[in-house]
Amino acid sequence: MASIGTFISTEDGFTGTIKTLNLHVKARIARVENSSDKGPHFRIYASGAVEIGAAWQKHSEQTGRDYLSVKLDDPSFAASIYAALTEVEGEKELQLIWSRKKQD
């Protein structure tokens, strides 16, 4: 697992940066007002208004922590990127940890 971003909490979501080999952008994760049961709880935007993903609120029974299950996608990606936005012990910022498989 590797961190591809750092974020801080804001009034309506989170703000930070996403860095990969091909992507280095300022990003914001904005809460969706009145989201449906299966729809995302957050939308992810790069460079202001370019939507690059969505996130769902989850709870880990294993760790007892809340986190966001994130799906990033863009036409320039070979495939979607799945990640978890979570607190990491000893860190002030939330970390965006990527995975090749979907986070449950």
C-alpha positions as CSV (number, residue, x, y, z in Angstrom):
1,M,0.0,0.0,0.0
2,A,1.3,3.4,-0.9
3,S,0.0,6.9,-0.1
4,I,-0.9,8.9,-3.2
5,G,-2.3,11.9,-1.4
6,T,-2.7,14.0,1.7
7,F,-5.8,15.8,2.8
8,I,-7.1,18.0,5.6
9,S,-10.7,18.2,6.8
10,T,-12.7,21.2,5.8
11,E,-16.3,22.4,6.6
12,D,-17.8,20.6,3.6
13,G,-15.3,17.8,3.0
14,F,-11.5,17.7,2.5
15,T,-8.8,19.5,0.5
16,G,-5.3,18.3,-0.4
17,T,-3.2,16.9,-3.2
18,I,-3.1,13.7,-5.2
19,K,0.3,12.6,-6.5
20,T,1.0,9.6,-8.8
21,L,3.6,9.1,-11.5
22,N,1.3,10.8,-14.0
23,L,-0.9,13.0,-11.8
24,H,0.0,15.8,-9.5
25,V,-3.1,18.0,-8.7
26,K,-4.7,20.0,-6.0
27,A,-7.9,18.2,-5.2
28,R,-11.0,18.7,-3.1
29,I,-13.5,16.1,-1.8
30,A,-16.9,17.8,-1.6
31,R,-19.8,16.3,0.3
32,V,-22.9,15.5,-1.8
33,E,-26.1,17.0,-0.5
34,N,-28.9,14.5,-0.2
35,S,-27.0,11.6,-1.6
36,S,-29.0,8.4,-2.3
37,D,-28.5,5.1,-0.5
38,K,-26.1,3.7,-3.1
39,G,-24.8,7.0,-4.6
40,P,-21.6,8.5,-3.5
41,H,-21.4,10.6,-0.3
42,F,-18.6,12.8,-1.9
43,R,-17.4,13.9,-5.3
44,I,-13.7,14.5,-6.0
45,Y,-12.6,17.4,-8.1
46,A,-9.1,18.3,-9.5
47,S,-8.1,21.8,-10.6
48,G,-11.3,23.3,-9.3
49,A,-14.2,21.8,-11.3
50,V,-12.9,18.7,-13.1
51,E,-14.6,15.7,-11.5
52,I,-12.2,12.8,-11.2
53,G,-13.9,10.5,-8.7
54,A,-16.3,9.7,-5.9
55,A,-16.2,8.5,-2.4
56,W,-18.4,6.5,0.0
57,Q,-18.4,6.7,3.8
58,K,-17.4,3.3,5.4
59,H,-16.6,1.9,8.7
60,S,-13.9,-0.8,9.3
61,E,-15.0,-3.4,11.8
62,Q,-11.4,-4.7,11.9
63,T,-9.9,-1.3,13.0
64,G,-13.0,0.4,14.4
65,R,-12.3,3.4,12.3
66,D,-14.3,5.4,9.8
67,Y,-12.8,6.0,6.3
68,L,-13.8,7.0,2.8
69,S,-13.7,4.4,0.0
70,V,-12.5,6.3,-3.0
71,K,-12.7,5.6,-6.7
72,L,-10.7,7.8,-9.0
73,D,-11.1,7.7,-12.8
74,D,-10.1,9.7,-15.8
75,P,-9.9,9.0,-19.5
76,S,-6.1,9.2,-19.2
77,F,-6.0,6.3,-16.7
78,A,-5.6,2.7,-17.9
79,A,-8.1,1.6,-15.2
80,S,-9.9,3.1,-12.2
81,I,-7.8,3.7,-9.1
82,Y,-9.3,2.5,-5.8
83,A,-8.2,4.0,-2.5
84,A,-9.1,4.7,1.1
85,L,-8.9,8.1,2.7
86,T,-8.0,7.4,6.3
87,E,-6.2,8.7,9.4
88,V,-2.8,7.2,9.9
89,E,-1.4,7.0,13.4
90,G,1.1,9.7,14.1
91,E,0.1,11.8,11.1
92,K,-1.8,15.1,11.2
93,E,-3.2,14.8,7.7
94,L,-5.4,12.1,6.3
95,Q,-3.7,9.8,3.8
96,L,-5.1,8.6,0.5
97,I,-3.9,5.0,0.3
98,W,-4.3,3.3,-3.1
99,S,-5.0,-0.3,-4.0
100,R,-5.4,-2.3,-7.2
101,K,-8.7,-3.7,-6.0
102,K,-11.9,-2.2,-4.8
103,Q,-12.2,-1.3,-1.1
104,D,-15.2,-2.9,0.6
